[in-house]
Amino acid sequence: MSTSAAVFRLVFNVPESHLAACKRAVFATGAGRYPTGNYTECCWTALGTGQFRPGDGTNPHIGSTGELEQVPEVRVETPCVGEDVVRKAVEALKA
């Protein structure tokens, strides 16, 4: 039986203005390490355009209710070794 922890890939989109803060928060939880631990703060990023339409009863930070919005975003993918790490990384993004 293997005793190695599962490796998850956390993927999130973030405005470029918040990229550095989000990566710091996620990496502080232990995300971004390869299983051997010799590499840290590893991630892959790509620029793109996010699209959404805020529905009724929303209070959007960007855009207006009912109107289609497109904003530049960065897609980030980072490895998380172990379920505990990925859960902590997700909580860090929610904070």
C-alpha positions in Angstrom: 0.0 0.0 0.0 1.3 3.5 -0.9 1.7 6.0 1.8 2.2 9.0 -0.5 -0.4 11.8 -0.4 -2.6 12.5 -3.3 -1.7 15.4 -5.5 -4.5 17.8 -6.4 -4.5 20.7 -8.9 -6.1 23.9 -7.7 -7.3 26.1 -10.5 -8.7 29.6 -10.0 -9.2 32.8 -11.9 -8.4 36.2 -10.5 -8.1 39.8 -11.6 -4.5 40.7 -12.4 -4.7 43.4 -9.7 -5.2 40.7 -7.0 -2.8 38.0 -8.5 0.2 38.6 -6.2 -2.0 38.6 -3.0 -3.9 35.5 -4.0 -0.7 33.6 -4.8 0.9 34.6 -1.5 -2.1 33.4 0.4 -2.3 30.1 -1.4 1.5 29.4 -1.1 1.4 30.2 2.6 -0.9 27.1 3.0 1.7 24.8 1.5 0.2 24.8 -2.0 2.6 25.1 -4.9 5.0 22.3 -3.7 5.9 19.4 -5.7 5.7 16.1 -3.8 9.5 15.9 -3.2 9.4 19.4 -1.7 12.4 20.6 -3.6 10.4 23.1 -5.6 8.0 25.5 -3.9 5.7 28.3 -5.1 5.1 26.5 -8.4 2.2 27.6 -10.6 1.2 28.1 -14.1 -0.6 31.3 -15.2 -2.3 32.4 -18.4 -4.1 35.7 -19.2 -7.6 35.5 -20.5 -11.0 37.1 -20.4 -13.7 36.2 -17.9 -17.4 36.6 -18.7 -20.4 36.8 -16.4 -23.9 38.3 -16.1 -24.9 39.2 -12.6 -28.4 37.9 -11.8 -31.3 39.4 -9.9 -30.6 40.0 -6.3 -26.8 40.3 -6.8 -24.5 43.2 -5.8 -21.7 42.8 -8.2 -18.2 44.3 -7.4 -17.7 44.8 -11.2 -20.5 45.4 -13.7 -24.3 45.8 -13.3 -27.1 43.4 -12.5 -28.5 41.9 -15.7 -25.7 43.2 -18.0 -23.1 41.0 -19.6 -19.6 41.8 -18.3 -16.2 40.8 -19.7 -13.0 41.4 -17.6 -9.3 40.5 -18.0 -8.3 37.8 -15.6 -5.4 35.5 -14.9 -6.0 31.7 -14.7 -3.7 30.1 -12.0 -3.0 26.4 -11.6 -0.9 25.1 -8.7 -0.3 21.6 -7.3 -1.5 20.8 -3.7 0.0 17.7 -2.0 -2.6 16.2 0.3 -6.3 17.0 0.9 -5.5 19.1 3.9 -3.4 21.5 1.8 -6.0 21.9 -1.0 -8.7 22.6 1.6 -6.6 25.2 3.3 -5.7 26.8 0.0 -9.3 27.1 -1.0 -10.1 28.7 2.4 -7.3 31.2 1.9 -8.8 32.2 -1.4 -12.2 32.7 0.2 -10.8 35.0 3.0 
